[in-house]
Amino acid sequence: DTAILLIVPNSLFGMGNPLLDISAVVDKDFLEKYGLKPNDQILAEDKHKALFEEIVKKFKVEYHAGGATQNSIKIAQWMIQDPHKVCTFFGCIGEDKFGEILKQKADEAHVDAYYYEQTEEPTGTCAACITGDNRSLVANLAAANCYKKDKHLDLKENWKLVEKAKVYYIAGFFLTVSLESILKVAKHASENNKLFTLNLSAPFISQFFKDALMEVMPYVDVLFGNETEAATFSKEQGFQTEDIEEIAKKAEALPKVNKKRPRIVVFTQGKDGTIMTKGDKVETFPVLKIDQKDIVDTNGAGDAFVGGFLSELVQDKELEQCVKAGHYAANVIIRRAGCTFPEKPDFH
């Protein structure tokens, strides 16, 4: 096919919290001890400090390079395969063993990672406490929290990489770290009619980082989220509806700077269909069927969906095709432990 669109390196740009995932199947007592809900994602507080040591001592743990944005970027690169380094990733790590692992894993995934390395804080970690189909995530941001716009994003050689991209993705989690970095990237995208995409990421973002979220919202071309995050967002925004289609329409209608593109809102609902706004209607796309016994770990399913979606978006594919790719990637990821994938995708 001579009409194949060639994607160039650094077309897809991601910025977020690089974390080393420490995942383990735990018991209910462990969750109760640390006051965790079976299915949630939170930032570690003082009472969780011992959790990270205890989970390693008590349970069989696996380490995976993670962090929501980095997961999605890795999956997008995996879906694209060639050329390598279509995906760029910025984030902050420590100069330590975990930081080295993250660098090595990014390299193996053929992602062009430019980490801001500092010595004040160790590399961030995320404990994934798995019980049955549920997973409770506790992130200890540490170094990830130290990302600085002036120390990294503003540097001429780094900003050049931002300018090379045509699609941008940032998980809402990064709103807790560097709003000014997000705004700089979002405004660049908007001014140059490129695509800026954002994820609601977790209920606490819509609740406690509402102002930061709404400062970025006018620049958002594609908004991702799941059903729980959508419900919290609706409540916090005073939408006065629990109907996910209505929430999507209302989120789509929020003020937007770049009028050349209508905002697209995409909400996943686990095994239920994914909904996406299209003009004034909302469409539902059924997910791929999977047998309960084939599900190993749903941690990373949302990140995988976004990665699949972005891999097609960056190639200017139809939105329906983007959703299909998202569903495919999520279906692959939930059959495996951690956010890992086989050597090659089998997606058409």
N, C-alpha and C positions, 0 to 999 in steps of 0.2 A: 504494500500500500504506500504509494508515493506521498500521500497526504499526511503521513505520520508527523505529528508535531514533536519536534525535538525539544526535550527539556534540558535546560542548561543547569550546571551546578549552581547552588545557592539560590534557587528559585523559591524555595519554601523556607521561611524564617521562623524559628521558635525561640522564645525566651522564657525562662522559668526557674523553678527550684530543682536543681539536680540533687537527688537523694539516693542513697543506697537502701534498697528495700531489704528488710530482714523479715522473711515471712515464715510463719509456723502455724500448724494446727494446734489450737489451744483448747482449754476446757472452759465451761461456764464460770467456774470459780475464779479463774484468772481474770475474766472480764469483770466480774463483780468486785474483785479485789481492787481493781483500778477504776471502777465506776464507768466502764465502757458499755455502750450500746452494741448489740451484735452487728448492726449495719450502720456505720457512720464514718465520718472522717473528721478528725479534730487536730488541733495543734497541741503538742505536749505542754503540760504545765508542770510545776514543781513535783506534784504528786505522782507524775508519770516517770520521773527520772530513773527510778529503780526498775521500771518495767523493761527497759532495753537490756539491762544486764540479766534480769530474771528470765526473759524469754529465751535468751541464748543458752542459759544454764539448764533450764527445765525441759525445753522442747527441741525437737529436731528442726533446726532452722536452715533456710536457704537464702543465699544472698543474690540479689538481682539489681542491675543498674536501673534506677527508677526515677520517680518524680513525674507527675502527670504530663507536663508538656514534653519532657524528654521521651517518655514512652510513646506518645503520639507521633513525634517526629521520627523516632526509630522505625515505627511501624509504617509510616508513609514511605520512608526510604526502602524498607523491605518490600513493600508492594510495588514500588517503581523499579527496583533492582538496578537497572542501568540508566543513565550513568551514575557512578557513585557521587556522594556529596551533593546531591540535589538539595539536601536539607542542611541548614545551618542551625546551630543551637548555641545560645548564650546563657550563662548562669554562673554562680559562684561556688567554688569548692575550697577545701582546706588543703594544705600541703601535707598530706598524710596517706596512709595505706588505702583507706576507702576512696580518697580522691584519685589515687593511681588506678584503682579498679574501675572507677567511672570513666576515666580517660581511655583505658584499654577497651572497655565495653563499647564506648562510642565509636572508637576506631574500628572494632570488629563489625559494628553495624553500618559502617561506611557513612557515618554522619560527620559533618564538618563542625566539630564542637570547639568553641572558643571559650574556655573557662576563665573567669577572673579568679586567680588563685591568691589567697591571703593566709596569714598565719595566726590571726587573732582567734579564729573559731575553727573547730574541726569540721570535716565534711558532714553534711546533714544526713540523717537517717530516717527511715519510715518503718515502723513496726506494723506489719500486716498480721492481725490476729484473726485467724480463720476458724470459724465454727460452722460445720456443715456448709450450706450454700452462702453463708454470710461472711462478711469480712469487716473488721473494725480497724481503721487505719489511724495510727497516732504518729504524727510527723514531728520530729525534732529538727527544726530547720537549721539551727546552728549556722554554718558557713553560708547556706543558701540565703539567709536573711541579710547577708553583708554585701549583696550586689549593689554597686554604686554607679549611677549614670555617668558621673564625671570621671570615674576611674576606669571605665570600660566602654560603655556604649558610645560616649562622645569621642573616643579616640578615632582619629581619621581612618586608620586601616580597618577598624571594626565597623564604623558607620558605613564604609564602602560596601561591606557585606549586606548591611540592611538595605542599602539602595539597590543592590542587585536583585533582591527578592521581588516577587509579584504577589505572593500570598503570605500572610502573617498569621501566626497562631500563638495565643498566650492563654494559659489556663487562669481562671479567676484567682487561684491561689497566690499568684504573683502580685496581686493587689495589696497583699499584706506586706510586701517587701519593697517595691519601688514603683509607686504610682507615676512618678515623673518619667521613668524609663518607658513605661507603657504608653503614656500620653505622647511622648516624642515619636515613638514608632507608629502609633495610631494616626497621628496628625500627618505624618509623612505618607502613609497609605492613602488617607483620605484626599490629601492635596494632589496626589498623583494618580487618582482613580484606580488604586490597587485594592486588593481584598484584605480587610482586616477582620480576623475571626477571634472570638472569645468564648470561653466556657464558664458557666455559672459555678462549676466545680464542687461546691458543697453548700449545704444550707447556711452555715455560719458566715459565708461570704456575703450573701444577700442580707443577712441580719446585721452583722457587726461591721461590715466594710461597705455598707450601702452607699455612702457618699462617694467613696472612691469608685465604686462600680458604676454609679450614675454619671460620674464625670467622664468615664470612658465610653459609656453606652452610645452617645451620639456618633461615634466613629465606627461602631460595630456593624459590619456587613453581614456576617453570619454568626448567630448566637447559638451555642450548643448548651445542652443541659439534660438532666434526667427528670423523671416524674416528681421525685421528692424535692429536688432543687427548684423545679418549676413552681410547685405548690408554695414553697417558702417565699420565692420571689414574688408571686402573686399577692401573698398575704402582706409582705413588707411594702409593696407598691400600692396597696389599697385597691387592687383590681376587683375585689369582692366577687371572685369566682374560683371554684375548685375544678372547673372543667378545663382539662389540659388544652383543648383546641382553642377555647376562648383566651386562655392565658397566652398561648402562642400568638394569636391575633393582636392582643393588647401589647405584647412585647415588640411585635413587628411595627406597631404604630407609634412607638416612642420616638421622640425627635431624633433626626438624623442629619448630619452635616452634608455628606456627599449624596446629593439628590439623584445622581446618575444611576445609582443602584438601589433597588428596594432591599430592605433588610430581609434576610432569610432566617427563620427560626426553626431549629431542629431539636426536638425533644425525644430522647429514647425512653423506653419503658420496660427495660429488662426483656422478658420473653414476649411481652405484648408489642404490638406494632409501633414503629417509629413514626412520629408525626412531623410534617414539614409544611411551613406556610408557602403558599404560592399565590402572589397577588392577594386577592381577597378571599381565597379559599385555602382550606387546610387539607392536605392529603395524608393518608395513613399507608405505611409500607410494612407488610408483615415481615418479621424476622425469619431467618432460616430455622427450620425445625431441628431440634436436637434432643436426643434421648437424655433424660435426667441422669442416667448412669454414666454418660460420657462427659458430664460437666465435672471438671477437676477443680477449677478455681475461677470464680467470677471477678476476682481482683484484676483490674486492667481492661475489663470488657469495654467500659466507657471510653478509656483512652484509645483502645484499639479501634473502636468505631470511628472516632475522630481522625485517627491516622489513616484509615482506609478512605474516608471521605476526602481528606485533604490530598491524598495521592492522586485522585481523579480531578479534583478541583484545580490543582496546579497545572493539569494538562488540558484545562478548558473543557472538560467533559460536561454533559448534561447533569443537572442536579439529581435526577433519578438514578443515574449511574453512580454518582457520588455516594448516595445512600446505600446502593447495592454493594459497593466496595466496602463501606463501613460495616454493613451486616456480615459480609464475608470475613473481614478481619476479626471482628468480635467473635464470630463462630469458631475461628481457628484458636484464638487466645484462650477461650474458656475451657478448651480441652487439655490445657497444659498448665503446669504450676508456674506462677509468676507471669510477668509480661514477656513471655518468650515465644519464639515461632520456629517453624521448620525452615529448612534451607531456602526453599523457594515457594512463592505463593502459586496457587492454581486458580487464578481468577480471570474471568473473561468478560 
